[in-house]
Every structure is written in structure tokens, then in C-alpha cells.
Amino acid sequence: DFAISAMIPGTAFGVLIGDLAFVYFAFRLAKEKGSSDVTAMPLGLDTPSVFGISLFILGPSFRQGVDSMGLSELDAAYRTWYIGIWCIVMSGVLKLILAPASDWVRRVVPRAGLLGSLAAIALAMISFLPLVEIFGRPLPGLVALAIVLTTLIARVPLPGRVPGTLGALLVAGLIYYIMCGMGLDGYHFPTLSTIEWFPTLWMESWKGGWLTAWSDALPYLPIALPFAIATVVGGIDCTESAAAAGDSYHTPAVIGVEGIATLIAGLSGGVIQTTPYIGHPAYKAMGGRAGYTLGTALVIGSAGLVGYFAFLNDIIPKPAVLPILVFIGLEITAQ
């Protein structure tokens, strides 16, 4: 409850700001090219640091507060939150410092070197891990995968020009819930989370109480800052991937927006940094253009700020939505 009401909204606000900036970049590029065939770069949570910050900073600092310092769980939670804020704020500052050099890195490193790391992530994380969940519930999972591959790779349209990803979600989701209704083993109706409308705890971060926790946060910065450097490298890779797909963005501007979004997320109480998302050729193949990231900004931003993020996670069956990640992984690897 503390994490959802204090830590998530600030992070979602950073995603909202960053995606709105990328939407602006895309429309500006489309105007310069005189073509609507421009896909916006998306921005979201950095997956490796979600695990890294949670397991190596937030968890240990909370246990330290309870076990070693004798704090109550609530006081330990506040201390942990403040440490997380400092880590993300300093990550945003570091990204802004490194942004001017990003274009030089992109020029001197060959494209194969930049995109090869993306292919490794695509195969190991984006494609393989979802397949485990898909094969765990194969009927809805493989039906969704078949629809995604048929529509997006074989280019066979669905009736009524329904987007392939939406069709896969609807059909496989219906199958999943039918199997839940039949009481089959491994299929259960979700327990719905309570929607906490407009959580107010996160607004306390604006009062600046976290400023007093610098000495507590300092030992954790050597863990947090390498994740920030990694996202700068990833942002350079993503910019090169977009250029290979036909959309040339200014690398320092992309990294700068990433840094500002991370900084805003931290100043608003977020504890997870933001980063450009890989998969540009897949988003272009799915029909995403300059305005599609606006939908990401509004949905993710409002879900985190208003409080219905967990509710969405409950009602959307994983086997019905994860095949989309398999397709994105395949497109990245092909590039």
C-alpha cells in the first residue's frame, strides 16, 4: 500500500512528461520530413533497475531500518522512500551530465555494436521469458501468439481492420476467462485490487523531507548510478535503432529528455528511473506513428497518478498480452 500510494505516482509522472516530449519530437520530425511515416520513441520504466533498485537498495535499506536501527515499519518505509528518491534524483542529474557526449558515442561505435546488445536483450528477456508464461497456459497463449504473428508478420488483416494486437488480446482474453469459468486447473478469476483514487501520500515528497536523508542515501549511490549509465547506453542504442528504421532523432535531446523525466520522477517521489524503450521497428510495423506514444503517456501516467494501475494488471490475462512482447523481440533481433 505504501509503495502504490507513495513511490508509484512520481514514477508514472516522469513517464508522462517524457512521453509527451517524445510525442513532440515525433511530430516535429514528421513536419521536417514532410511525411506522416514517423514513429515516436516510447519511454517507460527501466526493467533492469526495477529489479536492481528493489533488491539491492529499497529492500536492504528497509530491513536495515527495522532490524539494525530499531525503526517502526512505517518509519523505515519513509526512510527507504527518501533513499530511493535521492538515488533517482542523482541518476537524473548524471544522465543530464552525460547527454552531450551521447552523439559522439553513437558516431564512433558501429551500428552492429549498438544494436547487438538490443538483440541480446530481445532474445533473452523480451521473447524468452514471456514464452514461459505462454506455454504455461498454452490455449489462450498460443492463440494470441498465432493472431499476433499472422497479422503482424504474415500481414493477414483481421475482420473490420481490427489491430492484430488488440484482436489477440480480446480473443485470447475471452478464452482465458471461459476456461476460468469452467474451473480448469491453473485458471482462476483474478482477485481485483482496490482502486485508490488520487493517492495523496506521494505529494509529501514535494515538501522536501527527503532532503534530510542524504547521508543515508550516499552509501547506496554506487549501486544506483551504474544503472543510470546503463540507461544512457540503452538510450543511444534505441536512437540508433530508430534511425535504422527510418526515424533519425537527435541523440543528446533523447538522453536529455530521459534525464529530465528521471529527475522529475525522483522529485515527485518516484524510486524507479525512466528510459527509452527498445523495439522501434516493431512499433513502426504495428502501425504506431507520431501520436501513438501519447496514448502510452495518458494511460500509464493516469494509471499511476489516479491509482488504477494494479486493477489493469489484475484484469488483463498475461497469456493474452505477452505474445506482443514475443513479436517485439523478434523484430528487434531481425533488425
Backbone hydrogen bonds, N-H to C=O, Kabsch-Sander energy under -0.5 kcal/mol:
donor,donor_aa,acceptor,acceptor_aa,energy
5,S,1,D,-2.1
6,A,2,F,-2.1
7,M,2,F,-0.6
7,M,3,A,-1.3
8,I,3,A,-2.1
11,T,7,M,-1.1
12,A,8,I,-2.5
13,F,9,P,-2.3
14,G,10,G,-1.8
15,V,11,T,-1.8
16,L,12,A,-2.3
17,I,13,F,-2.3
18,G,14,G,-2.5
19,D,15,V,-2.6
20,L,16,L,-2.0
21,A,17,I,-1.8
22,F,18,G,-2.0
23,V,19,D,-2.2
24,Y,20,L,-1.9
25,F,21,A,-2.3
26,A,22,F,-2.2
27,F,23,V,-2.3
28,R,24,Y,-2.3
29,L,25,F,-2.4
30,A,26,A,-2.5
31,K,27,F,-2.0
32,E,28,R,-2.1
33,K,29,L,-2.5
34,G,30,A,-1.4
35,S,30,A,-1.6
38,V,36,S,-2.1
40,A,289,R,-1.5
44,G,275,T,-2.5
46,D,273,Q,-2.0
47,T,45,L,-0.7
50,V,46,D,-1.3
50,V,47,T,-0.6
51,F,47,T,-1.4
52,G,48,P,-2.8
53,I,49,S,-2.9
54,S,50,V,-1.4
55,L,51,F,-2.9
56,F,52,G,-2.5
57,I,53,I,-1.4
58,L,53,I,-3.0
59,G,54,S,-2.4
61,S,57,I,-2.3
62,F,58,L,-2.0
63,R,59,G,-2.3
64,Q,60,P,-2.5
65,G,61,S,-2.0
66,V,62,F,-2.0
67,D,63,R,-3.4
68,S,63,R,-0.6
68,S,64,Q,-1.3
69,M,64,Q,-1.8
71,L,65,G,-3.0
76,A,72,S,-2.9
77,A,73,E,-2.0
78,Y,74,L,-2.2
79,R,75,D,-2.4
80,T,76,A,-2.5
81,W,77,A,-2.6
82,Y,78,Y,-2.6
83,I,79,R,-2.2
84,G,80,T,-2.6
85,I,81,W,-2.4
86,W,82,Y,-2.3
87,C,83,I,-2.2
88,I,84,G,-2.0
89,V,85,I,-2.9
90,M,86,W,-2.6
91,S,87,C,-1.4
92,G,88,I,-2.3
93,V,89,V,-2.0
94,L,90,M,-2.3
95,K,91,S,-2.1
96,L,92,G,-1.9
97,I,93,V,-1.8
98,L,94,L,-2.1
99,A,95,K,-1.6
101,A,98,L,-1.1
102,S,98,L,-0.5
102,S,99,A,-1.7
105,V,101,A,-1.8
106,R,102,S,-2.1
107,R,103,D,-1.7
108,V,104,W,-2.1
109,V,105,V,-1.9
113,G,110,P,-0.6
114,L,110,P,-1.7
115,L,111,R,-3.0
116,G,112,A,-1.8
117,S,113,G,-0.7
118,L,114,L,-0.6
119,A,115,L,-2.0
120,A,116,G,-1.8
121,I,117,S,-2.1
122,A,118,L,-2.7
123,L,119,A,-2.4
124,A,120,A,-2.5
125,M,121,I,-2.6
126,I,121,I,-1.8
127,S,122,A,-2.1
128,F,123,L,-1.2
131,L,127,S,-1.3
132,V,128,F,-1.2
132,V,129,L,-0.6
133,E,129,L,-1.0
134,I,130,P,-2.5
135,F,131,L,-2.9
136,G,132,V,-1.0
137,R,133,E,-1.1
137,R,134,I,-0.6
141,G,137,R,-1.9
142,L,138,P,-3.0
143,V,139,L,-1.7
144,A,140,P,-2.3
145,L,141,G,-2.2
146,A,142,L,-2.5
147,I,143,V,-2.2
148,V,144,A,-2.4
149,L,145,L,-2.6
150,T,146,A,-2.5
151,T,147,I,-2.4
152,L,148,V,-2.5
153,I,149,L,-1.7
154,A,149,L,-1.9
156,V,150,T,-2.2
158,L,162,V,-0.6
161,R,158,L,-1.6
162,V,159,P,-1.0
167,G,163,P,-2.8
168,A,164,G,-2.4
169,L,165,T,-2.0
170,L,166,L,-2.5
171,V,167,G,-2.7
172,A,168,A,-2.2
173,G,169,L,-1.8
174,L,170,L,-2.1
175,I,171,V,-2.2
176,Y,172,A,-2.5
177,Y,173,G,-2.2
178,I,174,L,-2.1
179,M,175,I,-2.3
180,C,176,Y,-1.8
181,G,177,Y,-2.3
182,M,178,I,-1.6
183,G,180,C,-1.2
184,L,179,M,-1.8
187,Y,184,L,-1.9
188,H,186,G,-0.5
192,L,190,P,-0.8
196,E,194,T,-0.6
196,E,307,G,-1.0
197,W,195,I,-1.0
198,F,306,V,-1.3
202,W,5,S,-1.4
203,M,200,T,-1.1
204,E,201,L,-1.9
205,S,202,W,-1.6
206,W,203,M,-1.3
207,K,204,E,-1.5
208,G,205,S,-1.4
209,G,204,E,-0.6
211,L,208,G,-1.7
212,T,209,G,-1.3
213,A,210,W,-1.8
214,W,211,L,-0.8
217,A,213,A,-2.2
218,L,214,W,-2.2
220,Y,217,A,-1.8
221,L,217,A,-0.8
221,L,218,L,-1.0
223,I,220,Y,-1.3
224,A,220,Y,-1.8
225,L,221,L,-2.8
227,F,223,I,-0.6
227,F,224,A,-0.8
228,A,224,A,-1.1
229,I,225,L,-2.2
230,A,226,P,-2.2
231,T,227,F,-1.7
232,V,228,A,-1.6
233,V,229,I,-2.1
234,G,230,A,-2.5
235,G,231,T,-2.6
236,I,232,V,-2.1
237,D,233,V,-2.4
238,C,234,G,-2.7
239,T,235,G,-2.1
240,E,236,I,-2.0
241,S,237,D,-2.4
242,A,238,C,-2.3
243,A,239,T,-2.0
244,A,240,E,-2.3
245,A,241,S,-1.2
246,G,243,A,-1.4
247,D,242,A,-3.0
248,S,246,G,-0.6
249,Y,247,D,-0.8
251,T,249,Y,-0.6
254,V,250,H,-2.0
255,I,251,T,-2.6
256,G,252,P,-2.5
257,V,253,A,-2.5
258,E,254,V,-2.2
259,G,255,I,-2.5
260,I,256,G,-2.6
261,A,257,V,-3.0
262,T,258,E,-2.2
263,L,259,G,-2.5
264,I,260,I,-2.9
265,A,261,A,-2.3
266,G,262,T,-2.3
267,L,263,L,-2.6
268,S,264,I,-1.4
269,G,266,G,-1.8
270,G,265,A,-3.6
271,V,7,M,-0.5
275,T,44,G,-2.5
277,Y,42,P,-2.5
282,A,279,G,-0.7
283,Y,279,G,-2.1
284,K,280,H,-2.3
285,A,281,P,-2.1
286,M,282,A,-2.0
287,G,284,K,-1.3
288,G,283,Y,-2.5
292,Y,289,R,-0.9
294,L,291,G,-1.1
295,G,291,G,-0.7
295,G,292,Y,-0.9
296,T,292,Y,-1.1
297,A,293,T,-2.6
298,L,294,L,-2.4
299,V,295,G,-2.7
300,I,296,T,-2.5
301,G,296,T,-0.5
301,G,297,A,-2.0
302,S,298,L,-2.1
303,A,299,V,-2.5
304,G,300,I,-2.1
305,L,301,G,-2.4
306,V,302,S,-3.1
307,G,302,S,-0.6
307,G,303,A,-1.3
309,F,303,A,-1.3
312,L,308,Y,-1.9
313,N,309,F,-2.0
314,D,310,A,-1.6
315,I,311,F,-2.0
316,I,312,L,-1.7
320,A,317,P,-0.9
321,V,317,P,-1.0
321,V,318,K,-0.9
322,L,318,K,-2.7
324,I,321,V,-1.3
325,L,322,L,-1.1
326,V,322,L,-1.3
327,F,323,P,-1.9
328,I,324,I,-2.1
329,G,325,L,-2.6
330,L,326,V,-2.1
331,E,327,F,-2.4
332,I,328,I,-2.3
333,T,329,G,-2.2
334,A,330,L,-2.4
335,Q,331,E,-2.0
